[in-house]
Amino acid sequence: MKKVILLLTIVLFSVPTLHSQSYQPKRVDFKVKKDWFGFKTIACGENGLITFYFKEKGNALFGKEKTLYVSLYDKDLEKVWQKSKEINTDLNAVDYKYDKKTNQVYLVFADKERRGLKFSNDTKVEIVKIKATPEKRRSSNGLMTLTKHSIAIPSENSYQNMLISNENVFLFIQETRIPFIARCCSPFSLIKNLATSTPKDYIYRLSAEKSFDNKQISLNHKGKYYTHLTSFLNDKGDVVYFADIVNVGKSGLDKQRLYVIDSESGKIKENMDLSKNIRKELRYKTAIQHKENQILYAGLYGEDDNSAQTGFLFRYFEDSKMIDEKEYGLKELTGKDNKKKFLGIFNVKDRTYMRFHDKTYQLDDKGNYMVIGEKLSKYYETYTYTDANGNMHTDRVHLGWTYNEAYLMAFDKNNKPLWGETFDMYETTVFNLSLVPRLYIKQLSEDEVTVMFGIGDQITTMQIDEAHPSDQKNISIKSQFKKSRVSNDFMPSIEHWYNDYFIASGYVSVKRGDSFLSGSDRMYYFTKIKFDN
């Protein structure tokens, strides 16, 4: 059997030993000016890299102009071309994707408020399509195109996901609350705004070729609300959408339903109920793409609502049937020492949250595969204050989320557990769950998987050979700056590029001199890395 390599990067603040990577060519650094923002780097396979940022000028009194600057770099990090395009100054970047089939990058901009798109019947959306080609032109015509759309966003919402198929962009928006107006007795009585926590989804298909060619895809029925669990493209390019369904006003368990949406017309091709004869409800659940034609419904369970000891439950769906179900506690997994290993306690009352990755990963040609989840807990800070009457009060405020552990769980082709490993995330706290950087995973070949995570200039790797994890190794990202002058490291973004190469990008603050009085420059960088096996 070929060697199975798993590189796992964990956030570490103190590193005992550093191992250098085998190859890292020149690193590109930009000094970020005051009117530059929104730097991103997108790996486009062997076609190179697309980087973009924005430049804004003007003021609120006389008007502002926002320009998008896009550059293509080759595999040696040499700039091939740079183009620019004026965009709507009121719009913000929502998401971006590289479509390997057409070798194009899609950038989506929209009226944005907080976590979602603007609550309006006339929400503006613009799509910039970029060709990742070494072809040079005097203008951006042909390399960059822009289409404009207007869609109705009926309620406060949060952005969920974006898929690209056949020059169409699918946006998934989830309603965050459903308001009701309560009025009682007299015309002058207090009007109260009430809200339920039951969300529903909206799906929009927008053309990247024609302006105002869009379609709202409705899955909702009267009295039912849909919670988006996963969506992906099947081998035909159609959208597979998996959701929980809540029947408002009725007791009982949530139901699961699968839709297949035609990517050309936006019409629903298949509509299947997957929840027949299911009696056990899951907490913090999600759906995972498993193989080509299966969905893995994953979640946590407890003995009762107040149970702190929780286990995993996986349900396997194929077409419209559940074909298997596996349930086991946290003490049932075997670690690399072939002994029973305790994987931690989930405190349900503290809203521990498990984020499973959206697909499974093949480990070898025998059908063994891996599921990855990341455990987060609510992060609180306590504040003490005195009211107008001189009384002392203490409030516990939820400010963000804290990484606790990552879970790697291996199964055989019959869905029986093989082993499980826990990796400490060293209490890394983030303040916006939608911005939580996950472990990065890439299936490089049939029996080679890469997982990585880092902070600042430090990355930790782990090798797994025939289901036997090795000890961790630590590497550092090389920099042109003196270590003593780097005053602030930001969490880097790491992405597979092509073959065995990866691209790391992020921000760093660098002092201009050695004195503590020296000012700092904010830099954006990207660098090519190949790791030792």
PyMOL commands that set and color helices and strands:
alter all, ss='L'
color gray80, all
select helices_A, chain A and resi 45-47+348-350+433-435+483-485
alter helices_A, ss='H'
color red, helices_A
select strands_A, chain A and resi 27-31+36-43+49-59+63-73+79-87+92-99+104-110+112-113+116-117+120-131+144-153+157-165+168-175+178-182+192-196+201-207+214-217+224-233+239-247+255-261+268-273+283-290+294-302+310-318+321-329+353-356+361-362+369-386+392-411+417-424+429-430+440-445+448-452+454-455+458-461+464-465+468-469+473-476+486-489+493-498+501-511+520-530
alter strands_A, ss='S'
color yellow, strands_A
deselect
rebuild
show_as cartoon
